[in-house]
């Protein structure tokens, strides 16, 4: 083998390694979510101004609620919605929610019986938890102590509901779930809300995969629409 051939092989190997590294980095910054959307957005109603409809339990923990609203703000802005100015009547009222569940894995967790939260697909808010035959926590200690402890799995879920502010009618509902070894954070919540609004204004009530990029920084609320233009429509 000549020097030129060896150099070419080394360059090819280096290029393949660099491509694999870039692909790995890209996958680390992406989130795969399971999304389901419901409703029928009226064709004659464009996205308008909104305000968040906060439940009493959410009002009791405003720092957390504010972080949720900031996380959802980018997804709503990309769909065409803008927050109403203080004192202005919004056209839409939006409810949001998020939760995270932690599941411990046991050494004998068989994929046939367990398989993690994704084996069960999309779940509603009130449906039973994705517990294996041994319950959510199993028996990680005792007889099976020689096995190294498996990392915990986290199931994350966000939901968003849009109502007509005048009639109270629910127009659009969307939910997104994902699971993995990360306990989450504001960036993950923002990515999940992004995924939940990707279908808008279309709906697909069958759980389907949506891949989105993690934002570099947590989402923040965009500026509110000035009262003078909040509900104005273009004139001929």
SEVOTOR-28588 format. One record per residue: residue in three letters; x, y, z of N, C-alpha, C, O in turn. Coordinates in steps of 0.02 Angstrom, whole numbers. Layout:
REM residues N
 resn n.east n.north   n.up ca.east ca.north  ca.up c.east c.north   c.up o.east o.north   o.up
  ALA      X       Y      Z       X        Y      Z      X       Y      Z      X       Y      Z
...
This chain:
REM residues 236
 resn n.east n.north   n.up ca.east ca.north  ca.up c.east c.north   c.up o.east o.north   o.up
  UNK     42     -60      0       0        0      0     44      63      0     91      68     40
  UNK     29     108    -44      70      168    -50     52     218      4      2     212     39
  UNK     95     269     11      82      321     60     18     359     44    -20     377     88
  UNK      8     370    -21     -53      407    -42   -115     367    -24   -164     396      0
  UNK   -114     300    -34    -172      259    -18   -186     259     57   -243     262     79
  UNK   -131     254     96    -140      255    169   -169     322    192   -212     324    236
  UNK   -145     376    162    -170      443    180   -244     449    162   -283     476    201
  UNK   -263     423    104    -333      427     83   -378     387    131   -433     410    147
  UNK   -354     328    152    -394      288    199   -401     323    267   -454     322    297
  UNK   -347     354    289    -349      390    353   -398     449    348   -437     461    395
  UNK   -396     485    292    -442      541    283   -515     517    280   -559     550    308
  UNK   -526     461    247    -594      434    243   -619     413    312   -677     426    329
  UNK   -576     381    350    -595      360    418   -610     420    462   -657     420    502
  UNK   -568     472    455    -579      532    494   -645     566    476   -681     590    519
  UNK   -661     566    410    -724      597    388   -784     558    415   -833     588    436
  UNK   -780     491    415    -834      450    442   -843     462    517   -899     467    542
  UNK   -787     467    552    -790      478    624   -821     547    640   -861     553    686
  UNK   -802     597    600    -830      664    610   -905     665    596   -943     697    632
  UNK   -926     629    544    -997      626    528  -1036     592    583  -1090     614    601
  UNK  -1008     537    610   -1041      502    665  -1047     547    726  -1098     547    761
  UNK   -993     585    740    -994      630    798  -1047     684    789  -1083     699    836
  UNK  -1051     712    729   -1101      764    717  -1171     736    723  -1216     769    749
  UNK  -1182     675    697   -1247      644    702  -1266     631    775  -1323     641    795
  UNK  -1216     610    814   -1229      598    885  -1247     662    921  -1292     663    963
  UNK  -1210     716    906   -1225      781    938  -1294     805    919  -1330     832    961
  UNK  -1313     796    855   -1379      818    832  -1434     779    869  -1484     809    888
  UNK  -1424     713    877   -1475      674    911  -1481     692    985  -1535     688   1014
  UNK  -1425     714   1015   -1426      734   1085  -1465     799   1094  -1491     811   1149
  UNK  -1470     840   1043   -1506      903   1046  -1577     898   1019  -1611     949   1012
  UNK  -1600     838   1003   -1667      828    977  -1708     788   1028  -1682     749   1067
  UNK  -1773     799   1026   -1820      765   1071  -1874     731   1029  -1906     763    987
  UNK  -1883     667   1040   -1937      630   1007  -1997     629   1055  -1991     608   1112
  UNK  -2054     652   1030   -2114      655   1072  -2171     618   1038  -2172     610    977
  UNK  -2217     595   1078   -2279      565   1053  -2335     617   1062  -2349     638   1118
  UNK  -2365     637   1007   -2413      693   1007  -2481     669    984  -2486     628    938
  UNK  -2533     694   1016   -2602      683    994  -2640     749    999  -2634     784   1049
  UNK  -2678     766    948   -2715      829    946  -2788     816    932  -2807     769    898
  UNK  -2831     859    960   -2903      849    956  -2937     916    942  -2910     969    956
  UNK  -2998     911    914   -3038      971    902  -3047     984    828  -3030     943    786
  UNK  -3075    1041    813   -3086     1063    744  -3080    1138    742  -3129    1174    755
  UNK  -3021    1163    727   -3010     1236    726  -3051    1267    669  -3044    1246    612
  UNK  -3093    1317    684   -3135     1347    631  -3091    1380    578  -3043    1415    593
  UNK  -3108    1367    515   -3068     1393    460  -3071    1469    455  -3025    1500    429
  UNK  -3126    1499    481   -3133     1572    475  -3106    1610    535  -3114    1671    539
  UNK  -3073    1575    581   -3045     1608    640  -2969    1603    639  -2942    1548    647
  UNK  -2934    1659    628   -2861     1657    629  -2836    1655    701  -2873    1674    747
  UNK  -2774    1634    713   -2746     1639    780  -2746    1711    803  -2729    1756    764
  UNK  -2765    1723    864   -2771     1791    888  -2734    1801    954  -2686    1766    969
  UNK  -2758    1850    991   -2727     1865   1056  -2752    1816   1108  -2806    1787   1102
  UNK  -2713    1807   1160   -2732     1758   1211  -2710    1780   1280  -2668    1824   1288
  UNK  -2741    1748   1329   -2719     1754   1399  -2722    1684   1428  -2761    1642   1406
  UNK  -2680    1670   1477   -2680     1605   1509  -2735    1601   1562  -2743    1647   1602
  UNK  -2771    1547   1560   -2824     1533   1609  -2793    1489   1664  -2781    1430   1653
  UNK  -2780    1519   1721   -2744     1485   1775  -2792    1455   1825  -2837    1489   1850
  UNK  -2783    1391   1840   -2823     1357   1890  -2801    1382   1959  -2745    1406   1967
  UNK  -2845    1375   2009   -2825     1396   2077  -2761    1363   2101  -2719    1395   2133
  UNK  -2752    1299   2086   -2691     1264   2107  -2630    1293   2072  -2575    1293   2101
  UNK  -2638    1316   2011   -2582     1347   1974  -2566    1416   2002  -2508    1437   2005
  UNK  -2618    1453   2022   -2608     1519   2050  -2572    1515   2118  -2540    1563   2140
  UNK  -2578    1458   2150   -2545     1449   2215  -2469    1440   2209  -2433    1447   2258
  UNK  -2446    1426   2149   -2373     1417   2137  -2355    1456   2075  -2340    1427   2022
  UNK  -2355    1522   2080   -2344     1564   2022  -2274    1558   1991  -2269    1562   1930
  UNK  -2221    1548   2029   -2155     1539   1997  -2155    1480   1948  -2129    1485   1893
  UNK  -2184    1423   1969   -2187     1366   1924  -2234    1380   1865  -2218    1363   1808
  UNK  -2291    1412   1879   -2338     1427   1825  -2307    1474   1774  -2317    1466   1714
  UNK  -2269    1523   1798   -2237     1570   1752  -2186    1535   1708  -2180    1552   1649
  UNK  -2150    1486   1736   -2102     1449   1696  -2137    1406   1643  -2112    1398   1588
  UNK  -2196    1380   1660   -2236     1342   1610  -2260    1388   1554  -2256    1371   1496
  UNK  -2285    1447   1573   -2309     1494   1523  -2253    1518   1478  -2262    1526   1418
  UNK  -2194    1529   1507   -2136     1548   1466  -2118    1492   1418  -2100    1504   1360
  UNK  -2123    1429   1441   -2105     1372   1399  -2154    1365   1341  -2134    1344   1286
  UNK  -2218    1381   1352   -2268     1374   1299  -2270    1434   1252  -2298    1430   1198
  UNK  -2240    1490   1272   -2246     1552   1234  -2218    1546   1163  -2249    1570   1116
  UNK  -2160    1513   1155   -2130     1508   1089  -2174    1467   1042  -2184    1486    984
  UNK  -2201    1411   1067   -2244     1369   1025  -2306    1407   1003  -2327    1402    945
  UNK  -2335    1446   1048   -2395     1485   1031  -2377    1540    981  -2416    1553    935
  UNK  -2320    1572    989   -2300     1625    943  -2288    1596    873  -2307    1627    823
  UNK  -2257    1537    869   -2245     1506    804  -2310    1487    769  -2313    1485    707
  UNK  -2363    1474    808   -2428     1457    780  -2468    1520    762  -2522    1514    732
  UNK  -2443    1579    780   -2477     1641    762  -2512    1676    818  -2544    1728    807
  UNK  -2509    1650    879   -2542     1680    936  -2496    1731    969  -2435    1724    969
  UNK  -2527    1784    998   -2490     1836   1034  -2526    1852   1099  -2588    1854   1101
  UNK  -2488    1863   1153   -2521     1880   1217  -2556    1947   1213  -2531    1994   1183
  UNK  -2615    1951   1243   -2653     2013   1244  -2619    2062   1293  -2589    2041   1342
  UNK  -2625    2125   1279   -2597     2176   1323  -2636    2178   1388  -2694    2158   1391
  UNK  -2604    2203   1440   -2637     2210   1505  -2700    2253   1497  -2697    2308   1469
  UNK  -2754    2228   1522   -2817     2265   1518  -2857    2254   1455  -2915    2272   1452
  UNK  -2827    2224   1404   -2862     2211   1341  -2896    2142   1345  -2870    2096   1376
  UNK  -2953    2137   1313   -2990     2074   1313  -2957    2026   1263  -2951    2043   1204
  UNK  -2935    1967   1285   -2905     1919   1239  -2958    1885   1196  -3017    1881   1215
  UNK  -2937    1861   1138   -2983     1824   1095  -2985    1751   1112  -3035    1717   1099
  UNK  -2932    1725   1143   -2928     1655   1163  -2906    1651   1236  -2867    1692   1260
  UNK  -2931    1600   1270   -2906     1583   1337  -2871    1515   1332  -2898    1468   1302
  UNK  -2812    1511   1360   -2771     1451   1352  -2753    1421   1420  -2728    1456   1464
  UNK  -2767    1357   1427   -2747     1320   1486  -2688    1275   1468  -2687    1244   1415
  UNK  -2639    1272   1512   -2581     1229   1501  -2567    1189   1565  -2587    1209   1620
  UNK  -2533    1134   1556   -2514     1093   1613  -2454    1050   1594  -2441    1038   1535
  UNK  -2418    1027   1645   -2361      984   1634  -2350     941   1695  -2366     962   1751
  UNK  -2324     882   1685   -2307      839   1742  -2250     793   1723  -2239     779   1664
  UNK  -2215     769   1774   -2160      722   1765  -2168     666   1817  -2180     679   1876
  UNK  -2162     604   1794   -2163      546   1838  -2097     510   1833  -2068     503   1779
  UNK  -2073     487   1890   -2010      449   1892  -2026     376   1906  -2065     360   1950
  UNK  -1994     331   1867   -2004      260   1874  -1937     226   1885  -1890     237   1847
  UNK  -1933     186   1937   -1872      147   1949  -1876      83   1910  -1929      52   1904
  UNK  -1819      62   1883   -1816        0   1847  -1783     -54   1890  -1737     -40   1929
  UNK  -1806    -115   1883   -1777     -172   1920  -1737    -215   1872  -1750    -214   1812
  UNK  -1688    -254   1897   -1647     -295   1852  -1687    -346   1813  -1666    -366   1758
  UNK  -1744    -367   1840   -1784     -418   1805  -1838    -389   1760  -1881    -426   1736
  UNK  -1837    -324   1749   -1886     -294   1704  -1878    -323   1634  -1829    -308   1600
  UNK  -1925    -363   1614   -1923     -394   1548  -1960    -350   1498  -2017    -330   1512
  UNK  -1930    -335   1440   -1966     -293   1391  -2034    -320   1371  -2079    -282   1352
  UNK  -2042    -387   1377   -2107     -416   1358  -2162    -393   1406  -2219    -382   1386
  UNK  -2143    -386   1470   -2192     -365   1520  -2188    -292   1536  -2238    -261   1555
  UNK  -2129    -262   1528   -2118     -193   1550  -2106    -148   1491  -2153    -116   1466
  UNK  -2044    -144   1467   -2028     -107   1407  -2028     -32   1416  -2016       5   1368
  UNK  -2041      -8   1476   -2039       64   1487  -2105      96   1467  -2149      63   1439
  UNK  -2113     161   1482   -2177      195   1467  -2197     193   1394  -2256     191   1379
  UNK  -2147     194   1347   -2165      198   1276  -2200     134   1252  -2236     136   1202
  UNK  -2191      78   1287   -2224       17   1265  -2299      24   1266  -2335     -10   1229
  UNK  -2324      69   1309   -2396       77   1316  -2423     133   1272  -2483     144   1271
  UNK  -2379     169   1236   -2402      222   1192  -2429     281   1231  -2411     291   1290
  UNK  -2471     320   1199   -2498      381   1229  -2550     365   1282  -2593     321   1272
  UNK  -2546     400   1338   -2595      390   1392  -2630     456   1406  -2601     510   1399
  UNK  -2693     452   1425   -2730      511   1446  -2710     531   1516  -2676     494   1551
  UNK  -2731     590   1537   -2713      615   1603  -2740     570   1658  -2706     560   1709
  UNK  -2799     542   1649   -2831      505   1704  -2823     430   1698  -2849     394   1740
  UNK  -2787     406   1648   -2781      334   1639  -2729     305   1688  -2689     343   1715
  UNK  -2730     239   1700   -2683      210   1747  -2611     220   1726  -2596     226   1666
  UNK  -2567     223   1774   -2495      232   1760  -2466     171   1727  -2493     116   1734
  UNK  -2410     179   1691   -2380      122   1654  -2337      79   1700  -2276      76   1692
  UNK  -2369      46   1748   -2332        5   1795  -2323     -66   1769  -2369     -93   1737
  UNK  -2268     -95   1782   -2257     -165   1765  -2292    -209   1815  -2327    -184   1859
  UNK  -2284    -276   1810   -2320     -322   1855  -2299    -315   1927  -2334    -340   1971
  UNK  -2243    -281   1940   -2219     -273   2009  -2235    -204   2037  -2211    -188   2091
  UNK  -2275    -164   2002   -2290      -98   2027  -2239     -48   2002  -2192     -66   1966
  UNK  -2246      16   2021   -2202       68   1993  -2131      66   2018  -2086      92   1985
  UNK  -2119      34   2076   -2052       37   2104  -2018     -31   2109  -1957     -34   2115
  UNK  -2056     -86   2106   -2025     -152   2106  -1988    -165   2171  -2001    -134   2223
  UNK  -1940    -211   2167   -1899     -228   2225  -1827    -227   2203  -1798    -278   2185
  UNK  -1798    -168   2204   -1730     -160   2178  -1678    -184   2226  -1621    -197   2206
  UNK  -1695    -192   2290   -1646     -211   2339  -1658    -284   2359  -1701    -318   2331
  UNK  -1619    -308   2408   -1631     -375   2436  -1601    -429   2393  -1540    -429   2382
  UNK  -1643    -476   2369   -1619     -535   2333  -1578    -518   2272  -1533    -555   2254
  UNK  -1594    -462   2240   -1562     -445   2177  -1507    -393   2185  -1488    -359   2138
  UNK  -1482    -386   2247   -1431     -336   2260  -1369    -343   2217  -1338    -292   2201
  UNK  -1347    -405   2196   -1287     -409   2153  -1293    -372   2087  -1242    -355   2057
  UNK  -1354    -360   2064   -1363     -325   2000  -1352    -250   2010  -1375    -222   2060
  UNK  -1317    -217   1965   -1308     -144   1972  -1374    -108   1965  -1416    -130   1924
  UNK  -1386     -55   2002   -1450      -20   1997  -1459      11   1928  -1414      43   1901
  UNK  -1518       1   1899   -1534       30   1834  -1553     103   1843  -1581     121   1894
  UNK  -1537     145   1793   -1556      216   1799  -1631     225   1798  -1667     187   1765
  UNK  -1654     276   1833   -1725      291   1833  -1748     317   1765  -1709     348   1729
  UNK  -1810     303   1749   -1841      327   1687  -1892     381   1706  -1930     373   1753
  UNK  -1891     435   1668   -1938      491   1680  -1987     496   1623  -1968     495   1564
  UNK  -2050     501   1640   -2103      512   1591  -2127     584   1597  -2150     605   1650
  UNK  -2122     622   1542   -2142      693   1542  -2204     701   1498  -2211     667   1447
  UNK  -2248     745   1519   -2310      756   1481  -2330     829   1486  -2327     859   1540
  UNK  -2350     858   1430   -2378      926   1430  -2445     925   1394  -2457     882   1351
  UNK  -2487     972   1412   -2553      978   1380  -2570    1051   1371  -2549    1093   1411
  UNK  -2608    1066   1319   -2627     1135   1304  -2698    1135   1275  -2713    1095   1230
  UNK  -2740    1179   1301   -2810     1183   1279  -2826    1256   1262  -2813    1301   1302
  UNK  -2853    1267   1202   -2870     1334   1179  -2946    1340   1176  -2980    1300   1145
  UNK  -2973    1392   1209   -3045     1405   1209  -3059    1474   1179  -3019    1520   1184
  UNK  -3118    1479   1149   -3143     1544   1127  -3159    1585   1188  -3199    1563   1230
  UNK  -3130    1644   1195   -3140     1684   1256  -3212    1708   1262  -3235    1719   1318
  UNK  -3247    1717   1207   -3316     1743   1209  -3366    1688   1227  -3412    1700   1266
  UNK  -3358    1630   1198   -3407     1576   1207  -3385    1523   1257  -3426    1486   1283
  UNK  -3320    1520   1270   -3294     1467   1314  -3287    1400   1280  -3269    1351   1312
  UNK  -3302    1397   1214   -3299     1334   1179  -3226    1311   1169  -3183    1350   1151
  UNK  -3214    1247   1183   -3148     1219   1172  -3137    1209   1097  -3176    1175   1064
  UNK  -3084    1239   1071   -3071     1237    999  -3014    1190    981  -3015    1158    928
  UNK  -2964    1184   1025   -2906     1145   1007  -2873    1118   1070  -2862    1155   1118
  UNK  -2858    1053   1070   -2825     1020   1126  -2766     981   1100  -2772     946   1049
  UNK  -2710     985   1134   -2651      948   1112  -2612     923   1172  -2610     956   1224
  UNK  -2582     865   1165   -2542      834   1218  -2479     805   1187  -2480     780   1131
  UNK  -2426     807   1225   -2362      778   1203  -2329     743   1261  -2330     768   1317
  UNK  -2300     685   1248   -2264      647   1299  -2196     626   1273  -2187     618   1212
  UNK  -2150     618   1319   -2085      590   1302  -2057     557   1364  -2079     572   1420
  UNK  -2010     512   1356   -1979      480   1414  -1905     471   1402  -1882     472   1345
  UNK  -1869     462   1455   -1797      454   1451  -1765     458   1519  -1800     455   1570
  UNK  -1699     466   1520   -1663      467   1583  -1655     537   1611  -1628     546   1666
  UNK  -1677     588   1574   -1671      657   1598  -1731     676   1641  -1788     659   1625
  UNK  -1717     710   1696   -1771      731   1740  -1807     793   1713  -1857     815   1743
  UNK  -1783     821   1658   -1818      876   1625  -1788     943   1639  -1730     949   1659
  UNK  -1828     996   1629   -1805     1064   1637  -1844    1110   1590  -1885    1086   1551
  UNK  -1830    1174   1594   -1867     1223   1554  -1856    1213   1479  -1903    1222   1440
  UNK  -1796    1193   1459   -1782     1183   1387  -1823    1124   1361  -1850    1127   1306
  UNK  -1827    1070   1400   -1867     1013   1379  -1940    1031   1374  -1974    1011   1327
  UNK  -1966    1067   1423   -2036     1088   1421  -2050    1130   1359  -2102    1121   1326
  UNK  -2005    1177   1343   -2015     1219   1284  -2016    1176   1221  -2058    1187   1177
  UNK  -1971    1127   1216   -1970     1083   1158  -2034    1042   1152  -2060    1032   1098
  UNK  -2059    1019   1209   -2121      979   1208  -2181    1021   1188  -2225     997   1151
  UNK  -2185    1082   1211   -2240     1125   1189  -2233    1141   1114  -2283    1145   1078
  UNK  -2171    1149   1091   -2160     1158   1018  -2189    1099    980  -2224    1108    930
  UNK  -2173    1039   1003   -2197      978    970  -2274     974    973  -2305     953    924
  UNK  -2302     994   1029   -2375      988   1036  -2413    1033    988  -2471    1018    972
  UNK  -2382    1088    964   -2416     1135    919  -2394    1127    847  -2414    1167    804
  UNK  -2354    1077    832   -2331     1068    763  -2388    1054    714  -2384    1073    656
  UNK  -2440    1020    737   -2496     1003    693  -2543    1061    680  -2580    1061    631
  UNK  -2543    1111    724   -2592     1165    720  -2594    1198    652  -2541    1212    623
  UNK  -2654    1212    624   -2721     1200    653  -2750    1131    637  -2808    1118    653
  UNK  -2710    1087    606   -2735     1020    592  -2738     980    656  -2707     998    706
  UNK  -2775     925    655   -2779      880    713  -2764     809    691  -2776     790    634
  UNK  -2739     771    737   -2726      700    726  -2730     666    794  -2683     669    834
  UNK  -2787     634    808   -2797      605    874  -2760     539    884  -2763     510    938
  UNK  -2726     515    833   -2684      455    839  -2614     477    862  -2584     520    831
  UNK  -2589     446    914   -2523      464    938  -2471     454    883  -2467     400    853
  UNK  -2432     505    869   -2382      502    816  -2319     537    840  -2321     581    883
  UNK  -2263     516    811   -2199      543    833  -2185     610    801  -2195     620    741
  UNK  -2162     657    842   -2140      723    819  -2072     736    849  -2064     735    910
  UNK  -2022     749    807   -1955      764    830  -1943     839    825  -1956     870    774
  UNK  -1919     868    880   -1904      940    882  -1835     950    913  -1808     906    947
  UNK  -1807    1008    900   -1742     1026    928  -1750    1059    996  -1797    1096   1008
  UNK  -1704    1043   1041   -1703     1078   1105  -1682    1150   1094  -1633    1163   1059
  UNK  -1718    1198   1122   -1696     1268   1115  -1631    1280   1152  -1617    1247   1202
  UNK  -1591    1327   1127   -1528     1342   1159  -1538    1372   1228  -1499    1360   1274
  UNK  -1591    1412   1235   -1608     1443   1299  -1682    1431   1311  -1720    1421   1264
  UNK  -1704    1433   1374   -1776     1425   1388  -1816    1479   1352  -1793    1535   1341
  UNK  -1877    1461   1334   -1922     1508   1300  -1941    1564   1347  -1939    1557   1408
  UNK  -1961    1620   1318   -1984     1679   1356  -2045    1708   1323  -2057    1699   1264
  UNK  -2085    1743   1363   -2146     1773   1337  -2129    1828   1287  -2088    1871   1301
  UNK  -2162    1827   1228   -2152     1883   1181  -2190    1944   1204  -2232    1939   1249
  UNK  -2176    2002   1175   -2212     2063   1196  -2286    2058   1180  -2305    2027   1130
  UNK  -2326    2087   1222   -2399     2086   1212  -2418    2130   1153  -2382    2176   1135
  UNK  -2476    2115   1124   -2503     2155   1069  -2531    2219   1098  -2569    2216   1147
  UNK  -2514    2278   1071   -2542     2341   1097  -2618    2341   1094  -2646    2313   1047
  UNK  -2651    2371   1142   -2724     2371   1143  -2755    2397   1079  -2807    2372   1059
  UNK  -2724    2446   1047   -2754     2476    988  -2758    2428    930  -2800    2436    885
  UNK  -2713    2377    929   -2711     2331    872  -2728    2260    892  -2725    2215    851
  UNK  -2745    2250    956   -2755     2182    980  -2811    2146    943  -2804    2087    929
  UNK  -2866    2181    928   -2922     2148    896  -2940    2180    829  -2993    2166    800
  UNK  -2895    2221    804   -2910     2255    741  -2903    2208    683  -2859    2164    684
  UNK  -2944    2215    633   -2942     2174    573  -2925    2219    514  -2942    2278    515
  UNK  -2891    2192    463   -2874     2233    406  -2936    2256    369  -2985    2219    362
  UNK  -2934    2318    347   -2992     2346    310  -2975    2353    237  -2917    2362    218
  UNK  -3027    2349    196   -3017     2356    124  -3002    2428    106  -2992    2444     47
